[in-house]
Each structure stands twice: as structure tokens, then as C-alpha cells.
Amino acid sequence: MLKRFSYYLLSVVFVAGMVACGGKSHDHFDHDHDHEHAEETEHHDHDSEEHDHDAKGAHTDEIILSPEKARAAGVKVEEVKPGVFHGVIHTSGKVMSASCDETTVVATISGRVQYKNHVSEGLKVAAGTTLFSITSAGMQLADGDPVQRSRIDYERAERDYTRAKILIKDKIISEKDLAVAKAEYEAAKLTYTSMKRTRSEGGVAVSAPRGGYVKQCLVNGGDYVEAGQPLAIITQNKHLYLRAEVSERHFGDVNKIRCAKFRTSYSNRLYDITDMGGHIQSYGRSAEVNNSYIPVIFEFNNTGDVVQGSYAEIYLITQDRHNVITLPLTALTEEQGIHFVYIQVDAEGYRKQEVTLGESDGERVEILTGVKQGDRVVTKGAMQVRLASASNAIPAHNHNH
């Protein structure tokens, strides 16, 4: 009986121990389950954070500029529409004075030149203004003093003509001889009268034959000149030539050139030949000697702010082309040789877009790739939009699209 009781007691203790051990195992199992659930929840939250971050990151390339700030920065937007453009030959050249506007002042007699009235290049002169005087005083000339010689020639011709008129009455000379004597007399008289009228104490005065500006002085004070030698060039500066140098590879397009636009080396202003009353004057039919370029000449009215002799960047306009997408040059920005524009995506959002360029006429440029019809592109204030993007001064975009 005692043995059976002991066996029963051991059994109860064993069962109680198993129950206690089983309870602990269950608690440990629950703890592991909770830990795994927590890790799963944490992992899920982390994924949510990454998803939210990605969702926000989708707009990191968008630049936000409020309408108020855009107006203050002078931002203007243009809707892209294909239209008519033209072929362009981009080259260089030079502005020259028109030959019809130039007059050369020449020496009327041989002698030494003296300046009058401080003649210098760019000086404005009126017709009849004395520019130089020429004197032979103190010089041993083969024919003597020109004025004195012209007086002697005149007096001799006068005597011969007077004598011829007497001889013709007695029919000693022919009518032909009388006519020759008369012609020599009138020519000598004209020369002497002209020199006498222009002679002064300093010599024979040389005047400007027409009004204008002294373009170039060809002699220095004290130089010896021969009669008929150029002394100076006067230009009225009313008309100018634009000489474009066209590569011979464009020879087939030269006869298609309609007009030109140009920009001088000293100004950013773009001039249009058509707006200045200009037209194409001529073009070469072959390349010049020792030069692979063909000259194309335009004549236009001088508006007063174009300097003759200045070099120019020239855009020669050829035939029209249709269905071409173009933008103003002010819409472009450049980074390491790559061109970009900024497209407006909504009222306050802008996106940077790379573009490929075609021909440009100095005012607008053809866009080959990067934008399409209907896009709204920033055409003024693009640099301000670019600076806003680079400085990160604009807060991140958090509104939904």
C-alpha cells in the first residue's frame, strides 16, 4: 500500500513538472511569435518608408517656382507650334562703305602738301571745304611753278588766237587752224582761271568736291605729290555694303539667298538687311584666287549705328521650310556643350529638358529633338529658372499630379 502511494506521488510530481515545463515552452513560443511579428511590422514600416521616399523622389527633378516669383523674374512661356522657318547659311564677313558714296580728292598740281583745318579721319566736311594746299615754293621743278606756267600758257594761247583771227581775214590760214588756236586758248584760259581762283598765300587750295566724312587720308603733311595723285577719300556714309564670305560647298545655295541678318563684333544687336532697306547686290560665280570662299554683297542704308570696316557674324536666309519647330535663342541654356530648355508642367512646376539644335538665324533656332507640339517652354527668364534649381532655394514639390 505504501509502495503504491509512493508511485502515485511520483506520478503526480512528474505530471506537475511536465505541466510546468509545457507552460514555459508555450510562453517562449509566444515570445518568439511576437518578436517575429514585430520584425515583420518593422520591415513593413521600412518598406512603407521606402515607398513614400520613392513617391516623393519621383518629383525631385521638378523645379517649383510660384507664379508670383516667376513674374518677378520676368519668366515668359511659349507654346510649341510647328511653323514656317527658312534655310540658313551661317558665315562671317565685313561691313564696307558703298562705292557710290565715296569720292576721291586728288592733287590739282604737283608740289608739296600742307594740311588745312586739321584734317583727320572721321572729320565731317561740307562741299567746298579746303582740305589741303599744294605749293611748289622753294622747289626746283622741271617745268617751274605750275601757276606761273599756266599763266604763261594762257597768255601765249591768247596771243596766238588773236593773231589767227587777223590772218583768217587775209585767208593766210585756214578755218581749221583758227579753230585749233581757239580751242587751245579756251583750254589755257580755263586752267589758269581755275588755278588763280584756288591760289592762296600757302599755295593752291584743294577742296572737298562733296560733303561727307573723311574716310581716309592718303598723304602726310610735307609729302610731294604729282598732279592727279589721290590725297583723301570722302564718304557720305549713307549706304554700306555687307560682304559675306560663303564657303564653296554652299555654291549651289548661293542663288537661293534672299536676305541676310548680321551682328557686329561690338554689339549684340541683330540687324536685318530687309528692315534697313537693303537687298542683295551681287555674288561671285567662282571662288577667289587663294581663297575658297565666294563673296556675296548686300547693300543697305546706314542707320547711323553701323561702323564701316567692322567684322560681322552673318546669317544668310535662303528658301522657306514648313512644319519646323523653332524656339527663341533666349530659351536655351548650355552646360558643357549640351543645350537644355525648361518646360512648364503646371502652374508652378518646371522640368529641365535636353534638346538637339538645328539651324539658327540669330534670333530663333530649329529644335530637332527634345520638345513636341503643345509643350510650354520658358522663352524668357530661363537662366533664373536654372539658378533656382541649382541653388535649391525653392522648397520640394509635395502636391499631387
C-alpha positions in Angstrom: 0.0 0.0 0.0 2.8 2.4 0.9 4.6 1.4 -2.3 1.5 2.2 -4.4 1.2 5.6 -2.7 4.8 6.4 -3.4 4.3 5.5 -7.0 1.2 7.7 -7.2 3.0 10.6 -5.6 5.9 10.3 -8.1 3.4 10.3 -10.9 1.7 13.5 -9.7 5.0 15.2 -9.3 6.1 14.1 -12.8 2.9 15.3 -14.4 3.1 18.6 -12.5 6.6 19.1 -13.7 5.6 18.4 -17.3 2.8 20.8 -17.0 5.1 23.5 -15.6 7.6 22.8 -18.3 5.0 22.8 -21.0 3.7 26.2 -19.8 7.2 27.7 -20.0 7.6 26.3 -23.6 4.3 27.9 -24.6 5.4 31.3 -23.2 8.7 31.1 -25.1 6.8 30.2 -28.2 4.5 33.2 -27.8 7.5 35.4 -27.2 9.2 34.2 -30.4 6.0 34.7 -32.3 5.6 38.3 -31.0 9.2 39.0 -31.9 8.8 37.7 -35.4 5.6 39.8 -35.8 7.4 42.9 -34.6 10.2 42.3 -37.1 7.6 41.8 -39.8 5.8 45.0 -38.8 9.1 46.9 -38.7 10.1 45.5 -42.1 6.6 46.5 -43.4 7.1 50.0 -42.0 10.5 50.3 -43.5 9.1 49.3 -46.9 6.4 51.9 -46.5 9.1 54.5 -45.8 11.0 53.5 -48.9 7.7 53.6 -50.9 7.0 57.1 -49.6 10.5 58.2 -50.3 10.3 56.9 -53.9 7.0 58.6 -54.3 8.5 61.9 -53.2 11.6 61.2 -55.2 9.6 60.9 -58.4 9.4 64.8 -58.4 12.9 65.6 -57.4 13.8 66.8 -61.0 10.9 69.2 -60.9 11.6 72.9 -60.2 8.9 74.8 -58.2 8.5 78.5 -58.9 5.4 80.2 -57.8 3.6 82.4 -60.3 4.5 85.5 -58.2 8.2 84.7 -58.3 8.0 83.8 -62.0 6.5 87.2 -62.8 9.2 89.0 -60.7 11.9 87.1 -62.5 10.4 88.0 -65.9 9.7 84.4 -66.9 7.7 84.1 -70.2 6.4 80.9 -71.7 5.7 80.0 -75.3 3.6 77.1 -76.6 5.5 75.0 -79.1 3.9 75.1 -82.6 5.4 73.9 -85.8 5.6 76.7 -88.4 7.5 78.2 -91.4 11.2 78.6 -91.0 14.0 79.1 -93.5 17.3 77.6 -94.6 20.3 79.4 -93.1 23.9 79.7 -94.2 25.9 80.8 -91.1 29.1 82.6 -92.0 31.1 85.8 -91.3 32.1 88.9 -93.2 32.7 92.6 -93.1 30.8 95.9 -93.3 32.3 98.2 -96.0 31.4 101.6 -97.4 29.4 101.6 -100.6 31.4 102.7 -103.7 28.6 105.0 -104.8 29.1 107.0 -101.6 32.8 107.6 -101.9 34.7 110.4 -103.7 38.5 110.7 -104.0 40.2 114.1 -103.6 43.1 114.4 -106.0 46.0 116.9 -106.3 45.4 119.6 -108.9 49.1 120.4 -109.3 52.4 118.9 -108.4 54.1 120.1 -105.3 54.4 119.8 -101.5 51.2 119.1 -99.5 50.1 121.1 -96.5 47.1 120.2 -94.3 44.4 122.8 -93.7 41.8 122.8 -90.9 43.3 119.8 -89.0 42.1 117.2 -91.5 41.7 113.8 -89.8 39.8 110.6 -90.5 36.2 110.8 -89.4 36.0 114.6 -89.8 32.7 115.9 -91.2 33.2 118.3 -94.1 31.0 120.3 -96.4 31.3 120.6 -100.1 33.9 123.2 -101.0 35.8 122.9 -97.7 39.5 123.4 -98.1 41.4 120.3 -97.1 44.9 120.8 -98.4 47.1 123.3 -100.1 49.9 122.4 -102.5 52.8 124.7 -103.1 56.0 124.5 -105.2 57.7 127.3 -103.4 61.4 126.6 -102.8 61.3 123.6 -105.1 63.3 123.2 -108.3 60.7 121.8 -110.6 61.5 120.9 -114.2 58.5 122.9 -115.5 58.7 125.6 -113.0 55.9 126.9 -110.8 52.6 125.3 -112.1 50.6 128.5 -111.6 53.1 130.7 -113.3 53.3 128.1 -116.1 49.6 128.1 -116.6 49.6 131.9 -116.8 52.3 131.9 -119.4 50.5 129.2 -121.4 47.3 131.2 -121.2 48.9 134.4 -122.4 50.6 132.6 -125.3 47.4 130.9 -126.4 45.6 134.3 -126.2 48.2 135.9 -128.5 48.1 133.0 -131.0 44.3 133.2 -131.1 44.3 137.0 -131.6 46.8 136.6 -134.4 44.8 133.8 -136.0 41.7 135.9 -136.2 43.7 138.6 -138.2 45.3 136.1 -140.5 42.0 134.4 -141.4 40.7 137.7 -142.8 43.5 137.6 -145.4 43.0 133.9 -145.9 46.6 133.3 -144.8 45.4 130.4 -142.6 42.6 128.0 -142.9 39.4 127.8 -140.8 40.8 124.6 -139.3 43.9 126.5 -138.0 41.7 129.1 -136.5 39.6 126.5 -134.7 42.7 124.9 -133.2 44.0 128.2 -131.9 40.7 129.0 -130.4 40.5 125.6 -128.6 44.0 126.0 -127.2 43.2 129.4 -125.9 40.0 128.4 -124.2 41.7 125.4 -122.5 44.6 127.5 -121.3 42.2 130.2 -120.0 40.2 127.6 -118.1 43.3 126.1 -116.5 44.7 129.5 -115.5 41.4 130.8 -114.1 41.0 127.7 -112.0 44.5 127.8 -110.6 44.2 131.6 -110.0 40.9 131.1 -108.1 42.3 128.4 -105.8 45.7 130.0 -105.3 46.4 131.5 -101.9 49.4 132.5 -99.9 50.1 128.9 -99.0 49.7 127.6 -102.5 46.9 126.1 -104.5 43.9 125.1 -102.3 42.4 121.6 -102.7 38.7 121.4 -101.6 36.2 118.7 -100.9 34.2 118.1 -104.1 31.2 116.9 -102.0 30.1 116.8 -98.4 30.6 113.8 -96.1 33.1 112.3 -93.8 36.9 111.9 -94.3 37.2 108.2 -94.6 41.0 108.1 -95.2 43.9 110.4 -95.6 46.3 109.1 -98.2 49.2 111.6 -97.7 51.1 113.2 -94.8 51.9 116.8 -94.4 55.0 117.7 -96.4 54.7 114.9 -98.9 55.5 115.6 -102.5 52.6 114.7 -104.9 52.1 114.7 -108.6 49.0 116.2 -110.3 46.2 113.7 -110.2 47.5 111.8 -107.2 44.8 110.8 -104.6 45.0 112.8 -101.4 42.0 111.6 -99.4 38.7 109.7 -99.6 35.4 111.2 -98.6 32.3 109.1 -97.9 28.8 110.2 -97.3 28.2 107.2 -95.2 24.6 106.9 -96.4 24.9 103.4 -97.8 27.0 100.5 -96.7 28.0 97.1 -98.1 27.9 93.8 -96.2 30.3 91.4 -97.7 29.7 87.8 -96.7 32.3 85.1 -97.3 30.4 81.9 -98.3 32.2 78.5 -98.3 32.3 77.0 -101.8 30.5 73.9 -100.5 27.4 76.2 -100.4 27.8 77.3 -104.0 24.6 75.5 -105.0 22.6 77.5 -102.5 24.1 81.0 -103.3 21.4 81.8 -105.9 18.7 80.9 -103.3 19.8 83.6 -100.8 17.0 86.2 -100.3 18.3 88.4 -97.5 20.6 88.4 -94.5 20.9 89.2 -90.8 24.1 90.2 -89.1 25.6 91.0 -85.8 28.7 93.2 -85.5 31.7 92.4 -83.3 31.0 95.4 -81.0 27.3 94.9 -80.4 24.8 92.1 -79.6 22.1 93.8 -81.7 20.8 91.7 -84.6 20.4 93.7 -87.8 18.0 92.6 -90.6 19.0 93.8 -94.1 15.4 94.0 -95.2 14.4 96.3 -92.3 17.3 98.6 -93.4 16.1 99.0 -97.0 18.8 96.6 -98.2 19.0 94.0 -100.9 21.5 91.6 -102.4 23.8 93.5 -104.7 25.8 90.7 -106.3 27.5 87.4 -105.7 30.6 85.7 -107.1 30.3 82.9 -109.7 33.5 81.3 -108.5 35.9 81.2 -105.5 38.5 84.0 -105.3 42.2 83.3 -106.0 43.9 81.8 -103.0 40.6 81.8 -101.2 38.0 79.0 -101.1 35.1 81.5 -100.3 32.6 83.1 -102.6 31.7 86.7 -101.9 28.1 87.7 -101.5 27.5 91.5 -101.4 24.4 93.3 -99.8 23.7 97.0 -100.0 21.7 98.7 -97.2 21.0 102.1 -95.8 23.3 103.2 -92.9 21.1 103.8 -89.9 24.0 105.6 -88.1 25.0 102.9 -85.7 26.9 100.6 -88.0 30.6 101.2 -88.2 32.1 100.6 -91.6 35.1 98.3 -91.6 33.7 96.2 -88.7 33.6 92.5 -88.8 30.2 90.7 -88.6 28.6 87.4 -87.9 26.2 86.8 -90.8 23.1 84.6 -91.2 22.2 84.3 -94.9 18.5 83.5 -95.3 17.5 81.0 -98.1 14.2 79.3 -99.0 11.3 78.7 -96.6 10.8 75.3 -94.9 7.4 74.3 -93.4 6.4 72.3 -90.3 9.5 73.2 -88.4 9.7 73.6 -84.6 11.7 76.6 -83.5 12.3 78.5 -80.3 13.9 81.8 -79.5 17.6 81.6 -78.6 16.7 83.1 -75.2 15.0 79.8 -74.3 18.3 77.9 -74.4 20.8 77.2 -71.6 24.0 75.3 -72.1 26.0 73.0 -69.8 29.3 71.5 -71.1 28.2 71.8 -74.7 24.7 70.3 -74.1 21.7 72.5 -74.6 18.6 72.5 -72.4 15.2 74.2 -72.2 12.7 74.4 -69.3 9.2 73.0 -69.9 6.3 74.2 -67.7 4.5 71.2 -66.4 1.8 73.0 -64.4 1.2 76.4 -62.9 4.2 76.4 -60.7 6.3 73.4 -61.9 9.1 73.3 -64.5 11.2 70.5 -65.9 14.6 70.6 -67.4 14.8 69.1 -70.9 17.8 68.3 -73.2 17.3 69.4 -76.8 19.1 68.9 -80.1 19.5 72.0 -82.2 19.3 72.6 -86.0 19.8 75.8 -88.0 19.6 79.2 -86.4 19.0 82.6 -88.0 20.5 84.5 -85.0 17.0 85.0 -83.5 15.3 81.6 -83.5 16.7 78.1 -83.6 15.4 74.9 -85.0 14.7 72.2 -82.4 15.3 68.7 -83.8 14.5 66.6 -80.7 13.5 67.2 -77.1 10.2 69.1 -77.4 7.0 68.5 -79.2 3.9 70.4 -80.2 1.9 71.6 -77.3 4.8 71.8 -74.8 5.0 75.1 -72.9 8.7 76.2 -73.0 10.3 79.1 -71.0 11.5 81.6 -73.6 12.5 84.4 -71.2 13.9 84.0 -67.7 15.3 80.5 -68.4 18.5 81.5 -66.5 16.5 82.4 -63.4 14.8 79.1 -63.5 18.1 77.4 -63.8 19.6 79.3 -60.9 16.6 78.5 -58.8 17.1 74.8 -59.5 20.9 74.9 -58.8 20.6 76.8 -55.5 17.8 74.6 -54.1 16.2 77.7 -52.9 12.7 76.5 -53.9 11.0 74.1 -51.5 10.4 70.5 -52.5 7.2 69.8 -54.5 4.7 67.9 -52.4 1.4 68.4 -54.3 -0.2 65.5 -56.3 -0.4 65.4 -60.0 
